[in-house]
Every structure is written in structure tokens, then in C-alpha cells.
Amino acid sequence: MYLNSQETAQIVIQYISLILGYYMYFEASRNEPLGSKARLQSLQHAANQGSPECLSFWYHALGSDFGAFNVFVSSGGSERNILAVNKPTTKDIWLYHSYTLEYNSPFTIIFEGIHTFPSISFP
């Protein structure tokens, strides 16, 4: 049985959100203009100075159409980039990242996918 990327994403979203939490999916294989962005921004978190929290997530960066993946924390009118992935991996693996969040003003978390590269091939 063959599933297109939208059908696959819907099945994975339903399964993972029920079992493990939440899932995001950025489609990069369509003919979107270079520089197209998709951003997912969290609700605002209260300041947590003195009570740090941990943001942890897994990401997958395989494929010739992978562009860039960034994670920002926005607080006090500025965005701080806490993760920048600008090239695809050559192995079909999930990568883990964690970051300690401690801010003295309210903050939001932003996940961003950017279509930056035309299709490339790997040896």
C-alpha cells in the first residue's frame, strides 16, 4: 500500500499524539519557492526565572528536499535561535535536542522550517 506524504503525516500525527505527545510536520518536497517558511509558535509561557524548564524534542532531517530547520525563543521583543539545522543528514535517523528555558519575562517557542535548497543528490 502506498501513502502520500499527507496521508502518512496524518497517521503519524494521530498515533504519536495519542501515545507520546505532539508531532509537527513540514512538507518540503513540493515545488514551493525557495525561501518559503512555515512557523509554529507556542502559546506564551510565563516568566520562569529561578525555575528553569526543559524543552526537548526529536527531529528528522533526511531528504534531498530538506532546507533548514530552526528553533527560536522569543522574549522581550527579540528572538534567540537555540537550534539551526542547515543541511540534511545522510542517515535515516531521528536526532534529539534539549534546551534549558529560564527567562525573566514571558516567552514563546517558535519552530521554523525553510525551503532553501533545490533538490540535491547524495552519493
Buried (B, 14 or more C-beta within 10 A) or exposed (E): EEEEEEEEBEEEBEEEEEEEEEEEBBEBEEEBEEEEBBEEEEEEBEEBEEEEEEBEBEBBBBBEBBBBBBBBBBBEEEEEEBBEBEEBBEEEEEBEEEBEBEBEEEBBBBBBBBBBBEEEEEE
